[in-house]
Amino acid sequence: MDDLKYTFYVRSRGKKKALVLSYKDPGTGRWKQISKSGFTRVSDAKAESVKRELLDRVKITPRPSAMSDITFGEFSGVWLEDGASRWSANTYRTYSHWMHIFDPLEPLRLTDVRYGDLVRCLSAAQKEGRAVSTLNACIFLARSLFSSAIQNYGLCTENPAAGLKHYRRGGADEEKKLRTISEEEAAAMLADMKKKNRKYYILCMIGLYSGLRYGEITGLTWDAVDLDSAVLHVFQQWGVIGLDHGRPLYGLKRLKTKNSRRDVPIPPVLVRALREYRAASGVLSIDRRIFPQAPNAGTTNKYISKYCPGRSCHSMRHTYATRLLYNGVDVQTVAALIGDTVETVIKTYIHFVDEMRRTAADSVSRIFG
């Protein structure tokens, strides 16, 4: 293993430093990493004794670092593995998926990748119909990857992704159109689903009448459902908690943001539906989840789009928020009920908020003359 390619860099986490050894496994051809942490100073982390200790662990004979000819594809793997220690499992999985947009660059040496190469990959992805949000996320990833190559590894002197321009949705003044479900569509959808699939019927009832995120719905446990007080206690969600040989592992985990933890009042129609569902459910799962076998988001979207073309799981959340706004509930209360900030609600539902302001202005004129 004397010809093994490797390099060192220091990673900071809070006030602590860690020395990371990145090396290419000759058996698999993949770049791997090991590290030693707990240092308070960079100089301590970079000590020769620490480097020798890490090299001994993978049986590498010390010699000059050799990453100058690393390819874009190889360094992408190094960068993703490095990020895995800081990102959630779901973020790691999403970033890995998005990086496939740059697959045509994999055989190129990292230092040979130019601005035009990145633009061509993004343009091809745009022609394939990739969402604007995905394209912009890929620009962020490319910038971060090359920034790491410059700052952590000293492989490049310039960031070819620095000049990439963000994509705009339609035109400069065009707002993202919210996909909501009308009362008539919701009634027809629920009536048919109640006959054909009770699980997805209850899931959509919760979505439409509580505004919970999909992971919050599938993560609901019966101890979080207070039917006597007509309240849902939202304190966890269901989602990816890790990876097993690249395959996602699902489980209960903490909520998306600190604002997500909340108590949501529910209407009598949902209380009745949940009582009936609980009575018919029979044996409960060990963790007391309402849906022991979590409904698949893709299947749920198919059910919804069958009755409401172009709509999805998240449309139920938008529908809940907009119905509250239309019926005069103030922005701060709506934000608390859906677990978002006031700023996010105003930004997302700006047209509805503007309409509320116009209504308020009309009321002022009517009241005060």
C-alpha positions as CSV (number, residue, x, y, z in Angstrom):
1,M,0.0,0.0,0.0
2,D,3.0,2.3,-0.2
3,D,1.7,3.9,-3.4
4,L,-1.6,4.8,-1.8
5,K,-2.7,8.4,-2.6
6,Y,-3.6,10.4,0.5
7,T,-3.8,13.9,1.9
8,F,-4.4,15.6,5.2
9,Y,-6.6,18.6,6.2
10,V,-8.0,20.1,9.4
11,R,-11.7,20.2,10.0
12,S,-13.3,22.5,12.6
13,R,-16.4,21.7,14.6
14,G,-17.2,24.5,17.1
15,K,-14.0,25.2,19.0
16,K,-12.5,21.8,18.4
17,K,-10.3,20.7,15.6
18,A,-9.8,17.4,13.9
19,L,-7.1,16.1,11.5
20,V,-8.7,14.2,8.6
21,L,-6.8,11.7,6.5
22,S,-8.3,11.2,3.0
23,Y,-6.9,8.2,1.1
24,K,-7.7,6.1,-1.9
25,D,-8.5,2.5,-1.1
26,P,-6.6,0.4,-3.7
27,G,-9.0,-2.4,-3.3
28,T,-12.2,-0.5,-4.1
29,G,-10.7,2.6,-5.9
30,R,-12.9,4.7,-3.6
31,W,-11.7,7.6,-1.4
32,K,-12.1,7.0,2.3
33,Q,-11.5,9.1,5.4
34,I,-10.4,8.6,9.0
35,S,-9.8,11.3,11.6
36,K,-8.6,12.2,15.0
37,S,-10.4,15.0,16.9
38,G,-10.4,16.9,20.1
39,F,-7.6,19.4,19.4
40,T,-8.0,23.1,20.4
41,R,-5.3,24.4,18.0
42,V,-4.7,23.8,14.3
43,S,-1.0,23.3,15.0
44,D,-1.7,20.5,17.5
45,A,-4.0,18.8,15.0
46,K,-1.3,19.0,12.3
47,A,1.5,17.6,14.5
48,E,3.6,15.0,12.8
49,S,2.8,12.5,15.5
50,V,-0.9,12.8,14.8
51,K,-0.3,12.3,11.1
52,R,1.9,9.2,11.7
53,E,-0.8,7.8,14.0
54,L,-3.5,8.1,11.3
55,L,-1.1,6.7,8.6
56,D,-0.3,3.7,10.8
57,R,-4.0,3.0,11.2
58,V,-4.3,2.4,7.4
59,K,-0.7,1.1,7.0
60,I,0.5,3.9,4.7
61,T,4.2,4.6,4.4
62,P,4.6,8.4,4.9
63,R,5.5,10.3,1.8
64,P,4.5,13.5,0.0
65,S,0.8,13.9,-0.5
66,A,-0.5,12.9,-3.9
67,M,-4.0,14.3,-4.9
68,S,-3.0,16.6,-7.7
69,D,-4.4,14.2,-10.3
70,I,-7.6,13.4,-8.5
71,T,-10.6,13.4,-10.8
72,F,-13.8,15.4,-10.4
73,G,-15.7,12.1,-9.7
74,E,-13.2,11.0,-7.1
75,F,-13.1,14.3,-5.3
76,S,-16.9,14.4,-5.3
77,G,-16.9,11.2,-3.3
78,V,-14.3,12.6,-0.9
79,W,-16.4,15.8,-0.4
80,L,-19.6,13.9,0.1
81,E,-18.0,11.6,2.7
82,D,-16.6,14.6,4.5
83,G,-20.0,16.2,4.6
84,A,-21.7,13.0,5.9
85,S,-20.2,13.7,9.3
86,R,-22.0,17.1,9.4
87,W,-25.2,16.6,7.4
88,S,-28.3,14.5,8.3
89,A,-28.7,11.2,6.5
90,N,-31.5,12.6,4.3
91,T,-29.4,15.6,3.3
92,Y,-26.4,13.4,2.4
93,R,-28.8,11.2,0.3
94,T,-30.3,14.3,-1.4
95,Y,-26.9,15.9,-2.2
96,S,-25.6,12.6,-3.6
97,H,-28.6,12.4,-5.9
98,W,-28.2,16.0,-7.1
99,M,-24.5,15.5,-7.8
100,H,-25.4,13.1,-10.6
101,I,-26.1,16.2,-12.7
102,F,-22.4,16.6,-13.0
103,D,-21.7,12.9,-14.0
104,P,-20.2,13.9,-17.4
105,L,-17.4,15.6,-15.5
106,E,-16.4,12.5,-13.5
107,P,-13.4,11.5,-15.6
108,L,-11.9,15.0,-15.8
109,R,-9.1,16.0,-13.5
110,L,-10.6,18.3,-10.8
111,T,-8.1,21.1,-11.7
112,D,-9.2,20.8,-15.4
113,V,-12.9,21.5,-14.8
114,R,-13.9,24.9,-16.1
115,Y,-16.9,27.2,-15.8
116,G,-18.2,26.2,-19.2
117,D,-18.2,22.5,-18.2
118,L,-20.4,23.2,-15.3
119,V,-22.8,25.3,-17.4
120,R,-23.1,22.5,-20.0
121,C,-24.2,20.1,-17.3
122,L,-26.7,22.5,-15.8
123,S,-28.1,23.3,-19.3
124,A,-28.5,19.6,-20.1
125,A,-30.4,19.1,-16.8
126,Q,-32.6,22.1,-17.5
127,K,-33.6,20.6,-20.9
128,E,-34.4,17.4,-19.1
129,G,-37.0,19.3,-17.1
130,R,-35.2,19.6,-13.8
131,A,-36.8,22.0,-11.4
132,V,-35.4,25.5,-11.0
133,S,-34.9,24.8,-7.2
134,T,-32.9,21.7,-8.1
135,L,-30.6,23.5,-10.6
136,N,-29.9,26.3,-8.0
137,A,-29.2,23.7,-5.4
138,C,-26.7,22.1,-7.7
139,I,-25.0,25.5,-8.2
140,F,-24.7,25.7,-4.4
141,L,-23.1,22.2,-4.3
142,A,-20.6,23.0,-7.0
143,R,-19.5,26.1,-5.3
144,S,-19.2,24.3,-2.0
145,L,-17.2,21.4,-3.5
146,F,-14.6,23.7,-5.2
147,S,-14.4,25.9,-2.1
148,S,-13.5,22.8,-0.1
149,A,-10.9,21.8,-2.8
150,I,-9.3,25.3,-2.4
151,Q,-9.5,25.8,1.3
152,N,-9.2,22.3,2.8
153,Y,-7.1,20.5,0.3
154,G,-5.2,23.2,-1.6
155,L,-5.9,21.5,-4.9
156,C,-7.2,24.6,-6.8
157,T,-6.6,28.3,-6.8
158,E,-9.9,29.4,-8.4
159,N,-13.5,28.3,-8.0
160,P,-15.0,27.7,-11.5
161,A,-18.5,27.6,-10.0
162,A,-18.2,31.1,-8.5
163,G,-19.6,32.8,-11.6
164,L,-22.6,30.6,-12.1
165,K,-25.9,32.5,-12.2
166,H,-29.0,31.3,-10.3
167,Y,-31.9,30.3,-12.5
168,R,-35.1,32.3,-12.2
169,R,-38.6,30.7,-12.3
170,G,-40.2,32.0,-15.5
171,G,-39.5,35.7,-15.3
172,A,-38.1,38.1,-12.8
173,D,-41.5,39.1,-11.5
174,E,-43.2,35.7,-11.7
175,E,-44.1,34.2,-8.3
176,K,-44.1,30.5,-7.7
177,K,-47.7,29.3,-8.1
178,L,-49.2,27.6,-5.0
179,R,-51.0,24.4,-5.7
180,T,-54.1,24.2,-3.5
181,I,-57.1,21.9,-3.4
182,S,-60.6,23.4,-3.6
183,E,-63.3,22.4,-1.1
184,E,-65.2,20.6,-3.9
185,E,-62.1,18.6,-5.0
186,A,-61.3,17.7,-1.4
187,A,-64.8,16.5,-0.7
188,A,-64.8,14.3,-3.8
189,M,-61.4,12.9,-3.1
190,L,-62.1,12.1,0.5
191,A,-65.5,10.5,-0.2
192,D,-63.9,8.1,-2.8
193,M,-60.8,7.3,-0.7
194,K,-62.9,6.5,2.3
195,K,-64.5,3.7,0.4
196,K,-61.3,2.4,-1.3
197,N,-58.4,2.9,1.1
198,R,-59.0,3.9,4.7
199,K,-55.3,4.5,5.5
200,Y,-54.7,7.1,2.8
201,Y,-58.1,8.6,3.5
202,I,-57.1,9.3,7.2
203,L,-53.7,10.6,6.0
204,C,-55.3,13.1,3.7
205,M,-57.9,14.1,6.3
206,I,-55.0,14.9,8.7
207,G,-53.2,16.8,6.0
208,L,-56.2,18.9,5.0
209,Y,-57.5,19.6,8.5
210,S,-54.3,20.1,10.4
211,G,-51.7,21.3,7.9
212,L,-49.0,18.9,9.2
213,R,-46.0,18.2,7.0
214,Y,-45.9,14.7,5.5
215,G,-43.2,13.4,7.9
216,E,-45.1,14.9,10.8
217,I,-48.3,13.0,9.8
218,T,-46.5,9.6,9.3
219,G,-44.7,10.2,12.6
220,L,-47.8,10.7,14.7
221,T,-48.3,8.3,17.6
222,W,-51.6,7.8,19.4
223,D,-50.2,9.4,22.6
224,A,-49.8,12.6,20.5
225,V,-53.5,12.5,19.5
226,D,-55.7,14.0,22.2
227,L,-59.2,13.4,20.8
228,D,-60.9,14.5,24.0
229,S,-59.3,18.0,23.7
230,A,-59.3,17.8,19.9
231,V,-55.6,18.6,19.7
232,L,-52.6,17.0,17.9
233,H,-49.3,17.4,19.7
234,V,-46.5,17.6,17.1
235,F,-43.1,16.8,18.6
236,Q,-41.5,14.3,16.2
237,Q,-41.5,13.1,12.6
238,W,-40.9,10.0,10.5
239,G,-38.0,10.1,8.0
240,V,-34.5,9.0,7.1
241,I,-32.3,8.5,10.1
242,G,-29.3,6.8,8.5
243,L,-28.0,4.7,5.6
244,D,-27.2,1.0,5.3
245,H,-24.9,0.3,2.4
246,G,-26.5,3.3,0.6
247,R,-30.1,2.3,1.4
248,P,-32.1,4.7,3.6
249,L,-33.1,3.6,7.1
250,Y,-36.3,5.2,8.4
251,G,-37.4,6.0,11.9
252,L,-38.8,8.6,14.3
253,K,-36.6,11.7,14.6
254,R,-36.7,15.3,15.7
255,L,-38.7,18.0,13.9
256,K,-37.5,20.2,11.0
257,T,-37.2,23.4,13.1
258,K,-37.7,24.7,16.6
259,N,-41.0,26.3,15.4
260,S,-42.2,22.9,14.3
261,R,-43.0,21.7,17.8
262,R,-46.6,22.8,18.4
263,D,-50.1,21.9,19.4
264,V,-52.7,22.0,16.6
265,P,-56.4,22.1,17.3
266,I,-58.5,19.9,15.0
267,P,-62.1,20.1,13.9
268,P,-64.9,17.7,14.9
269,V,-64.9,16.1,11.5
270,L,-61.3,14.9,11.9
271,V,-61.9,13.9,15.5
272,R,-64.7,11.6,14.4
273,A,-62.6,10.1,11.6
274,L,-59.7,9.4,13.9
275,R,-62.0,7.8,16.5
276,E,-63.4,5.5,13.9
277,Y,-59.9,4.7,12.5
278,R,-58.5,3.9,15.9
279,A,-61.5,1.6,16.7
280,A,-61.0,-0.3,13.4
281,S,-57.1,-0.4,13.6
282,G,-56.9,-3.4,16.0
283,V,-53.4,-4.2,17.2
284,L,-51.2,-1.2,17.7
285,S,-47.5,-1.1,16.8
286,I,-44.8,-1.1,19.5
287,D,-44.1,2.6,19.0
288,R,-47.9,3.3,18.8
289,R,-47.7,5.1,15.5
290,I,-51.0,5.8,13.8
291,F,-49.6,4.3,10.6
292,P,-47.4,1.3,11.6
293,Q,-46.5,0.8,7.9
294,A,-45.7,4.4,6.8
295,P,-47.7,5.3,3.7
296,N,-45.4,5.9,0.7
297,A,-45.2,9.6,-0.3
298,G,-45.2,8.6,-4.0
299,T,-48.3,6.5,-3.6
300,T,-50.0,9.3,-1.7
301,N,-49.2,11.8,-4.5
302,K,-50.7,9.4,-7.1
303,Y,-53.9,9.2,-5.1
304,I,-54.1,13.0,-4.7
305,S,-53.2,13.7,-8.4
306,K,-55.9,11.2,-9.5
307,Y,-58.6,13.5,-8.0
308,C,-56.7,16.8,-8.2
309,P,-54.3,16.9,-11.1
310,G,-51.0,18.7,-10.5
311,R,-51.4,18.5,-6.7
312,S,-49.4,16.6,-4.2
313,C,-49.0,15.9,-0.4
314,H,-47.6,19.4,0.2
315,S,-50.7,20.8,-1.5
316,M,-52.7,19.8,1.5
317,R,-50.5,22.0,3.8
318,H,-50.9,24.9,1.4
319,T,-54.6,24.4,1.3
320,Y,-54.9,24.4,5.1
321,A,-52.8,27.6,5.4
322,T,-54.7,29.5,2.6
323,R,-58.1,28.5,4.0
324,L,-57.1,29.9,7.4
325,L,-55.9,33.2,5.8
326,Y,-59.0,33.5,3.6
327,N,-61.2,33.1,6.6
328,G,-59.5,36.0,8.5
329,V,-57.0,34.1,10.8
330,D,-54.0,36.4,11.4
331,V,-50.6,35.6,9.9
332,Q,-49.0,35.1,13.3
333,T,-51.5,32.5,14.3
334,V,-51.3,30.7,10.9
335,A,-47.5,30.6,11.3
336,A,-47.8,29.0,14.8
337,L,-50.3,26.4,13.6
338,I,-48.3,25.2,10.6
339,G,-44.9,25.4,12.5
340,D,-43.3,28.1,10.4
341,T,-42.0,31.6,11.0
342,V,-44.2,34.7,10.2
343,E,-41.6,35.7,7.6
344,T,-42.0,32.3,5.8
345,V,-45.7,32.5,5.8
346,I,-45.7,36.1,4.4
347,K,-43.2,35.0,1.7
348,T,-45.0,31.8,0.8
349,Y,-48.6,33.2,0.9
350,I,-47.8,36.8,-0.1
351,H,-50.8,37.1,-2.4
352,F,-53.2,36.0,0.3
353,V,-51.6,38.3,2.9
354,D,-51.8,41.2,0.4
355,E,-55.5,40.4,0.0
356,M,-56.0,40.5,3.7
357,R,-54.3,43.9,3.9
358,R,-56.6,45.2,1.2
359,T,-59.6,43.9,3.0
360,A,-58.4,45.6,6.2
361,A,-57.9,48.9,4.3
362,D,-61.5,48.6,3.0
363,S,-62.7,48.0,6.6
364,V,-60.8,51.0,7.9
365,S,-62.4,53.2,5.2
366,R,-65.9,51.8,6.0
367,I,-65.5,52.1,9.7
368,F,-63.9,55.6,10.0
369,G,-65.3,57.1,6.8
